[in-house]
Every structure is written in C-alpha cells, then in structure tokens.
Amino acid sequence: MALSWKARRRWALVILLIGMPAYVVVAVTLMNALDARFGRLPIWAEVIVYVTLGFLWAVPFRRVFRGIGQPDPEAPRDGSEGDR
C-alpha cells in the first residue's frame, strides 16, 4: 500500500524532527565508542565515516522524501491562478 502525498509529508516531518537528531546521537555515540576502544582515527578517516553515515540515514527513507516539496498532486486545481 502506497502512502499518500499528505502521509509522506507528515512522515518526512517526523523523520526530520525526531529521527534525524536520534540518528546523530547514535552516530556520535558509535564514533565515541570506537574512539575509546581503538583510539582516535586519523582526521581523514573520521571525515569519511561521518560523510558515509550522513548519506546512510537517508537511504531507507528515499521513497518518503521523494516529491514532498512539490504541490499536492491530489489536490483539485483552481482555475483562478492562471497558467504562466
């Protein structure tokens, strides 16, 4: 069952306001645990790990975020705006 545009927009808001900060806390905690166990990584390796983690959070949510910046395709069109 596909989510409606409105549902995807709401889920995107929940993901960005709750899920993203939680993911950042988990990622930083993971890096701190690695630092405590194995010592600090070189700065270039840390950058690679953080950039990779920065992209990985969005992979499962691609379908939720796709197209939510566009106008609601299910909304009735009002002819008063005119075509530009």
N, CA, C and O atoms as a Tinker XYZ file with bonds, in Angstrom:
   336  protein
     1  N      0.837000   -1.177000    0.000000    73     2
     2  CA     0.000000    0.000000    0.000000    64     1     3
     3  C      0.884000    1.244000    0.000000    63     2     4     5
     4  O      1.723000    1.421000    0.883000    81     3
     5  N      0.691000    2.086000   -0.981000    73     3     6
     6  CA     1.480000    3.306000   -1.111000    64     5     7
     7  C      0.930000    4.388000   -0.177000    63     6     8     9
     8  O     -0.275000    4.486000    0.058000    81     7
     9  N      1.837000    5.177000    0.331000    73     7    10
    10  CA     1.433000    6.293000    1.180000    64     9    11
    11  C      0.961000    7.456000    0.319000    63    10    12    13
    12  O      1.482000    7.691000   -0.772000    81    11
    13  N     -0.013000    8.167000    0.816000    73    11    14
    14  CA    -0.477000    9.350000    0.100000    64    13    15
    15  C      0.555000   10.462000    0.252000    63    14    16    17
    16  O      1.456000   10.383000    1.088000    81    15
    17  N      0.409000   11.493000   -0.567000    73    15    18
    18  CA     1.327000   12.620000   -0.516000    64    17    19
    19  C      1.308000   13.262000    0.871000    63    18    20    21
    20  O      2.352000   13.620000    1.417000    81    19
    21  N      0.114000   13.402000    1.427000    73    19    22
    22  CA    -0.026000   14.033000    2.736000    64    21    23
    23  C      0.630000   13.187000    3.831000    63    22    24    25
    24  O      1.277000   13.725000    4.729000    81    23
    25  N      0.462000   11.862000    3.754000    73    23    26
    26  CA     1.074000   10.967000    4.743000    64    25    27
    27  C      2.594000   10.984000    4.619000    63    26    28    29
    28  O      3.303000   10.999000    5.625000    81    27
    29  N      3.094000   10.983000    3.375000    73    27    30
    30  CA     4.542000   11.044000    3.196000    64    29    31
    31  C      5.111000   12.349000    3.728000    63    30    32    33
    32  O      6.207000   12.373000    4.289000    81    31
    33  N      4.368000   13.430000    3.553000    73    31    34
    34  CA     4.824000   14.728000    4.060000    64    33    35
    35  C      4.887000   14.724000    5.590000    63    34    36    37
    36  O      5.829000   15.252000    6.181000    81    35
    37  N      3.887000   14.131000    6.215000    73    35    38
    38  CA     3.884000   14.044000    7.688000    64    37    39
    39  C      5.017000   13.155000    8.189000    63    38    40    41
    40  O      5.712000   13.508000    9.142000    81    39
    41  N      5.203000   11.993000    7.542000    73    39    42
    42  CA     6.286000   11.098000    7.946000    64    41    43
    43  C      7.647000   11.752000    7.743000    63    42    44    45
    44  O      8.549000   11.557000    8.559000    81    43
    45  N      7.813000   12.517000    6.681000    73    43    46
    46  CA     9.078000   13.218000    6.453000    64    45    47
    47  C      9.353000   14.201000    7.579000    63    46    48    49
    48  O     10.494000   14.331000    8.024000    81    47
    49  N      8.326000   14.889000    8.042000    73    47    50
    50  CA     8.485000   15.824000    9.153000    64    49    51
    51  C      8.883000   15.089000   10.431000    63    50    52    53
    52  O      9.766000   15.544000   11.157000    81    51
    53  N      8.243000   13.964000   10.708000    73    51    54
    54  CA     8.589000   13.159000   11.891000    64    53    55
    55  C     10.029000   12.663000   11.791000    63    54    56    57
    56  O     10.779000   12.713000   12.766000    81    55
    57  N     10.404000   12.187000   10.618000    73    55    58
    58  CA    11.764000   11.678000   10.430000    64    57    59
    59  C     12.787000   12.785000   10.651000    63    58    60    61
    60  O     13.810000   12.560000   11.298000    81    59
    61  N     12.524000   13.976000   10.123000    73    59    62
    62  CA    13.481000   15.069000   10.256000    64    61    63
    63  C     13.538000   15.646000   11.661000    63    62    64    65
    64  O     14.611000   16.033000   12.123000    81    63
    65  N     12.406000   15.712000   12.349000    73    63    66
    66  CA    12.385000   16.328000   13.677000    64    65    67
    67  C     12.737000   15.377000   14.815000    63    66    68    69
    68  O     13.258000   15.811000   15.842000    81    67
    69  N     12.460000   14.097000   14.647000    73    67    70
    70  CA    12.722000   13.130000   15.716000    64    69    71
    71  C     13.807000   12.144000   15.310000    63    70    72    73
    72  O     14.762000   11.919000   16.053000    81    71
    73  N     13.657000   11.561000   14.135000    73    71    74
    74  CA    14.585000   10.525000   13.692000    64    73    75
    75  C     15.987000   11.032000   13.421000    63    74    76    77
    76  O     16.962000   10.388000   13.809000    81    75
    77  N     16.105000   12.161000   12.771000    73    75    78
    78  CA    17.427000   12.696000   12.430000    64    77    79
    79  C     18.252000   13.037000   13.669000    63    78    80    81
    80  O     19.407000   12.618000   13.742000    81    79
    81  N     17.721000   13.776000   14.651000    73    79    82
    82  CA    18.518000   14.017000   15.853000    64    81    83
    83  C     18.879000   12.726000   16.593000    63    82    84    85
    84  O     19.981000   12.608000   17.127000    81    83
    85  N     17.966000   11.766000   16.627000    73    83    86
    86  CA    18.267000   10.484000   17.271000    64    85    87
    87  C     19.391000    9.771000   16.521000    63    86    88    89
    88  O     20.275000    9.184000   17.146000    81    87
    89  N     19.364000    9.816000   15.196000    73    87    90
    90  CA    20.413000    9.186000   14.405000    64    89    91
    91  C     21.764000    9.864000   14.649000    63    90    92    93
    92  O     22.787000    9.184000   14.737000    81    91
    93  N     21.778000   11.180000   14.759000    73    91    94
    94  CA    23.022000   11.903000   15.026000    64    93    95
    95  C     23.593000   11.472000   16.373000    63    94    96    97
    96  O     24.797000   11.244000   16.490000    81    95
    97  N     22.739000   11.357000   17.392000    73    95    98
    98  CA    23.199000   10.922000   18.717000    64    97    99
    99  C     23.792000    9.514000   18.632000    63    98   100   101
   100  O     24.842000    9.249000   19.218000    81    99
   101  N     23.128000    8.615000   17.909000    73    99   102
   102  CA    23.633000    7.245000   17.759000    64   101   103
   103  C     24.961000    7.234000   17.006000    63   102   104   105
   104  O     25.879000    6.513000   17.396000    81   103
   105  N     25.079000    8.012000   15.948000    73   103   106
   106  CA    26.316000    8.051000   15.162000    64   105   107
   107  C     27.482000    8.588000   15.985000    63   106   108   109
   108  O     28.580000    8.032000   15.939000    81   107
   109  N     27.256000    9.662000   16.737000    73   107   110
   110  CA    28.328000   10.232000   17.556000    64   109   111
   111  C     28.687000    9.282000   18.700000    63   110   112   113
   112  O     29.862000    9.145000   19.043000    81   111
   113  N     27.692000    8.630000   19.288000    73   111   114
   114  CA    27.961000    7.645000   20.336000    64   113   115
   115  C     28.783000    6.490000   19.782000    63   114   116   117
   116  O     29.712000    6.020000   20.439000    81   115
   117  N     28.454000    6.031000   18.589000    73   115   118
   118  CA    29.217000    4.965000   17.946000    64   117   119
   119  C     30.662000    5.394000   17.709000    63   118   120   121
   120  O     31.588000    4.628000   17.976000    81   119
   121  N     30.858000    6.596000   17.216000    73   119   122
   122  CA    32.219000    7.086000   16.988000    64   121   123
   123  C     32.987000    7.233000   18.297000    63   122   124   125
   124  O     34.183000    6.945000   18.345000    81   123
   125  N     32.320000    7.675000   19.353000    73   123   126
   126  CA    32.987000    7.778000   20.656000    64   125   127
   127  C     33.351000    6.404000   21.202000    63   126   128   129
   128  O     34.408000    6.243000   21.811000    81   127
   129  N     32.492000    5.415000   20.994000    73   127   130
   130  CA    32.803000    4.055000   21.438000    64   129   131
   131  C     33.989000    3.499000   20.662000    63   130   132   133
   132  O     34.854000    2.848000   21.247000    81   131
   133  N     34.044000    3.744000   19.362000    73   131   134
   134  CA    35.197000    3.314000   18.576000    64   133   135
   135  C     36.467000    4.019000   19.026000    63   134   136   137
   136  O     37.538000    3.416000   19.084000    81   135
   137  N     36.337000    5.297000   19.342000    73   135   138
   138  CA    37.479000    6.080000   19.828000    64   137   139
   139  C     37.986000    5.524000   21.153000    63   138   140   141
   140  O     39.197000    5.417000   21.344000    81   139
   141  N     37.099000    5.171000   22.063000    73   139   142
   142  CA    37.501000    4.645000   23.362000    64   141   143
   143  C     38.139000    3.256000   23.231000    63   142   144   145
   144  O     39.068000    2.922000   23.967000    81   143
   145  N     37.644000    2.469000   22.309000    73   143   146
   146  CA    38.146000    1.097000   22.179000    64   145   147
   147  C     39.439000    0.994000   21.378000    63   146   148   149
   148  O     40.354000    0.270000   21.770000    81   147
   149  N     39.522000    1.713000   20.261000    73   147   150
   150  CA    40.663000    1.566000   19.362000    64   149   151
   151  C     41.556000    2.792000   19.273000    63   150   152   153
   152  O     42.588000    2.738000   18.604000    81   151
   153  N     41.206000    3.878000   19.910000    73   151   154
   154  CA    41.961000    5.121000   19.776000    64   153   155
   155  C     41.375000    5.964000   18.655000    63   154   156   157
   156  O     40.560000    5.488000   17.865000    81   155
   157  N     41.791000    7.196000   18.598000    73   155   158
   158  CA    41.223000    8.123000   17.628000    64   157   159
   159  C     41.674000    7.792000   16.213000    63   158   160   161
   160  O     42.842000    7.489000   15.970000    81   159
   161  N     40.728000    7.856000   15.290000    73   159   162
   162  CA    41.034000    7.662000   13.882000    64   161   163
   163  C     41.720000    8.909000   13.335000    63   162   164   165
   164  O     41.557000    9.999000   13.884000    81   163
   165  N     42.486000    8.755000   12.259000    73   163   166
   166  CA    43.010000    9.960000   11.594000    64   165   167
   167  C     41.846000   10.827000   11.109000    63   166   168   169
   168  O     40.756000   10.321000   10.844000    81   167
   169  N     42.081000   12.116000   10.996000    73   167   170
   170  CA    41.014000   13.054000   10.663000    64   169   171
   171  C     40.379000   12.712000    9.321000    63   170   172   173
   172  O     39.163000   12.834000    9.176000    81   171
   173  N     41.165000   12.288000    8.339000    73   171   174
   174  CA    40.606000   11.949000    7.033000    64   173   175
   175  C     39.674000   10.752000    7.131000    63   174   176   177
   176  O     38.671000   10.692000    6.420000    81   175
   177  N     39.990000    9.791000    8.009000    73   175   178
   178  CA    39.131000    8.619000    8.190000    64   177   179
   179  C     37.835000    9.015000    8.907000    63   178   180   181
   180  O     36.761000    8.505000    8.587000    81   179
   181  N     37.943000    9.922000    9.871000    73   179   182
   182  CA    36.739000   10.399000   10.566000    64   181   183
   183  C     35.806000   11.121000    9.594000    63   182   184   185
   184  O     34.589000   10.941000    9.647000    81   183
   185  N     36.367000   11.926000    8.719000    73   183   186
   186  CA    35.552000   12.639000    7.735000    64   185   187
   187  C     34.825000   11.639000    6.842000    63   186   188   189
   188  O     33.636000   11.798000    6.568000    81   187
   189  N     35.532000   10.616000    6.392000    73   187   190
   190  CA    34.914000    9.596000    5.542000    64   189   191
   191  C     33.790000    8.884000    6.282000    63   190   192   193
   192  O     32.721000    8.657000    5.714000    81   191
   193  N     34.023000    8.527000    7.551000    73   191   194
   194  CA    32.996000    7.833000    8.330000    64   193   195
   195  C     31.775000    8.719000    8.531000    63   194   196   197
   196  O     30.647000    8.258000    8.354000    81   195
   197  N     31.980000    9.985000    8.897000    73   195   198
   198  CA    30.844000   10.884000    9.123000    64   197   199
   199  C     30.082000   11.182000    7.828000    63   198   200   201
   200  O     28.854000   11.263000    7.847000    81   199
   201  N     30.783000   11.344000    6.718000    73   199   202
   202  CA    30.098000   11.581000    5.437000    64   201   203
   203  C     29.297000   10.338000    5.049000    63   202   204   205
   204  O     28.159000   10.452000    4.592000    81   203
   205  N     29.881000    9.162000    5.226000    73   203   206
   206  CA    29.167000    7.918000    4.928000    64   205   207
   207  C     27.933000    7.778000    5.803000    63   206   208   209
   208  O     26.856000    7.449000    5.306000    81   207
   209  N     28.074000    8.023000    7.100000    73   207   210
   210  CA    26.920000    7.962000    7.993000    64   209   211
   211  C     25.881000    9.019000    7.635000    63   210   212   213
   212  O     24.683000    8.795000    7.804000    81   211
   213  N     26.333000   10.162000    7.145000    73   211   214
   214  CA    25.421000   11.224000    6.736000    64   213   215
   215  C     24.566000   10.827000    5.543000    63   214   216   217
   216  O     23.413000   11.246000    5.449000    81   215
   217  N     25.101000   10.036000    4.639000    73   215   218
   218  CA    24.319000    9.562000    3.496000    64   217   219
   219  C     23.486000    8.338000    3.836000    63   218   220   221
   220  O     22.390000    8.168000    3.302000    81   219
   221  N     23.990000    7.485000    4.715000    73   219   222
   222  CA    23.298000    6.232000    5.013000    64   221   223
   223  C     21.945000    6.426000    5.689000    63   222   224   225
   224  O     21.055000    5.593000    5.517000    81   223
   225  N     21.768000    7.497000    6.449000    73   223   226
   226  CA    20.494000    7.672000    7.155000    64   225   227
   227  C     19.340000    7.878000    6.181000    63   226   228   229
   228  O     18.199000    7.526000    6.483000    81   227
   229  N     19.629000    8.441000    5.026000    73   227   230
   230  CA    18.556000    8.768000    4.088000    64   229   231
   231  C     18.176000    7.610000    3.172000    63   230   232   233
   232  O     17.103000    7.638000    2.569000    81   231
   233  N     19.012000    6.611000    3.054000    73   231   234
   234  CA    18.749000    5.519000    2.113000    64   233   235
   235  C     17.400000    4.845000    2.356000    63   234   236   237
   236  O     16.649000    4.657000    1.398000    81   235
   237  N     17.053000    4.471000    3.597000    73   235   238
   238  CA    15.760000    3.812000    3.771000    64   237   239
   239  C     14.556000    4.731000    3.574000    63   238   240   241
   240  O     13.434000    4.249000    3.420000    81   239
   241  N     14.769000    6.024000    3.577000    73   239   242
   242  CA    13.663000    6.977000    3.518000    64   241   243
   243  C     13.533000    7.681000    2.173000    63   242   244   245
   244  O     12.807000    8.671000    2.074000    81   243
   245  N     14.206000    7.206000    1.145000    73   243   246
   246  CA    14.143000    7.860000   -0.168000    64   245   247
   247  C     12.714000    7.988000   -0.672000    63   246   248   249
   248  O     12.329000    9.038000   -1.187000    81   247
   249  N     11.931000    6.936000   -0.530000    73   247   250
   250  CA    10.553000    6.975000   -1.036000    64   249   251
   251  C      9.686000    7.963000   -0.257000    63   250   252   253
   252  O      8.765000    8.558000   -0.817000    81   251
   253  N      9.974000    8.137000    1.023000    73   251   254
   254  CA     9.185000    9.076000    1.825000    64   253   255
   255  C      9.472000   10.511000    1.386000    63   254   256   257
   256  O      8.556000   11.325000    1.281000    81   255
   257  N     10.734000   10.816000    1.131000    73   255   258
   258  CA    11.114000   12.186000    0.809000    64   257   259
   259  C     10.887000   12.562000   -0.649000    63   258   260   261
   260  O     10.834000   13.750000   -0.969000    81   259
   261  N     10.752000   11.599000   -1.531000    73   259   262
   262  CA    10.630000   11.886000   -2.956000    64   261   263
   263  C      9.324000   12.628000   -3.262000    63   262   264   265
   264  O      8.231000   12.110000   -3.034000    81   263
   265  N      9.463000   13.841000   -3.777000    73   263   266
   266  CA     8.319000   14.608000   -4.253000    64   265   267
   267  C      7.545000   15.402000   -3.212000    63   266   268   269
   268  O      6.524000   16.003000   -3.546000    81   267
   269  N      7.999000   15.426000   -1.953000    73   267   270
   270  CA     7.204000   16.152000   -0.959000    64   269   271
   271  C      7.354000   17.661000   -1.060000    63   270   272   273
   272  O      6.570000   18.400000   -0.465000    81   271
   273  N      8.341000   18.126000   -1.800000    73   271   274
   274  CA     8.499000   19.563000   -1.995000    64   273   275
   275  C      7.601000   20.112000   -3.098000    63   274   276   277
   276  O      7.504000   21.327000   -3.273000    81   275
   277  N      6.958000   19.240000   -3.828000    73   275   278
   278  CA     6.079000   19.633000   -4.920000    64   277   279
   279  C      4.663000   19.872000   -4.385000    63   278   280   281
   280  O      4.330000   19.407000   -3.295000    81   279
   281  N      3.849000   20.574000   -5.126000    73   279   282
   282  CA     2.448000   20.750000   -4.709000    64   281   283
   283  C      1.719000   19.405000   -4.671000    63   282   284   285
   284  O      2.103000   18.458000   -5.357000    81   283
   285  N      0.686000   19.339000   -3.879000    73   283   286
   286  CA    -0.093000   18.111000   -3.728000    64   285   287
   287  C     -0.703000   17.718000   -5.071000    63   286   288   289
   288  O     -1.522000   18.461000   -5.613000    81   287
   289  N     -0.320000   16.568000   -5.615000    73   287   290
   290  CA    -0.863000   16.172000   -6.914000    64   289   291
   291  C     -2.327000   15.750000   -6.838000    63   290   292   293
   292  O     -3.003000   15.705000   -7.866000    81   291
   293  N     -2.827000   15.441000   -5.653000    73   291   294
   294  CA    -4.206000   15.001000   -5.493000    64   293   295
   295  C     -5.169000   16.158000   -5.222000    63   294   296   297
   296  O     -6.385000   15.973000   -5.238000    81   295
   297  N     -4.629000   17.338000   -4.976000    73   295   298
   298  CA    -5.468000   18.493000   -4.680000    64   297   299
   299  C     -6.162000   18.972000   -5.952000    63   298   300   301
   300  O     -5.573000   18.946000   -7.033000    81   299
   301  N     -7.408000   19.408000   -5.822000    73   299   302
   302  CA    -8.096000   19.926000   -7.012000    64   301   303
   303  C     -7.442000   21.220000   -7.482000    63   302   304   305
   304  O     -7.038000   22.058000   -6.676000    81   303
   305  N     -7.349000   21.363000   -8.779000    73   303   306
   306  CA    -6.738000   22.553000   -9.342000    64   305   307
   307  C     -7.770000   23.664000   -9.411000    63   306   308   309
   308  O     -8.902000   23.452000   -9.847000    81   307
   309  N     -7.370000   24.841000   -8.979000    73   307   310
   310  CA    -8.233000   26.005000   -9.041000    64   309   311
   311  C     -7.873000   26.812000  -10.277000    63   310   312   313
   312  O     -6.705000   27.154000  -10.463000    81   311
   313  N     -8.820000   27.118000  -11.108000    73   311   314
   314  CA    -8.552000   27.816000  -12.364000    64   313   315
   315  C     -8.289000   29.295000  -12.192000    63   314   316   317
   316  O     -7.984000   29.964000  -13.180000    81   315
   317  N     -8.392000   29.843000  -10.995000    73   315   318
   318  CA    -8.244000   31.264000  -10.796000    64   317   319
   319  C     -6.787000   31.734000  -10.838000    63   318   320   321
   320  O     -6.535000   32.928000  -10.996000    81   319
   321  N     -5.832000   30.822000  -10.700000    73   319   322
   322  CA    -4.439000   31.223000  -10.680000    64   321   323
   323  C     -3.933000   31.582000  -12.071000    63   322   324   325
   324  O     -3.090000   32.468000  -12.208000    81   323
   325  N     -4.427000   30.916000  -13.094000    73   323   326
   326  CA    -3.974000   31.166000  -14.451000    64   325   327
   327  C     -2.694000   30.408000  -14.729000    63   326   328   329
   328  O     -1.929000   30.104000  -13.814000    81   327
   329  N     -2.468000   30.108000  -15.976000    73   327   330
   330  CA    -1.247000   29.414000  -16.375000    64   329   331
   331  C     -0.182000   30.429000  -16.695000    63   330   332   333
   332  O     -0.450000   31.442000  -17.341000    81   331
   333  N      0.998000   30.168000  -16.257000    73   331   334
   334  CA     2.102000   31.092000  -16.505000    64   333   335
   335  C      3.153000   30.413000  -17.318000    63   334   336
   336  O      4.174000   31.021000  -17.639000    81   335
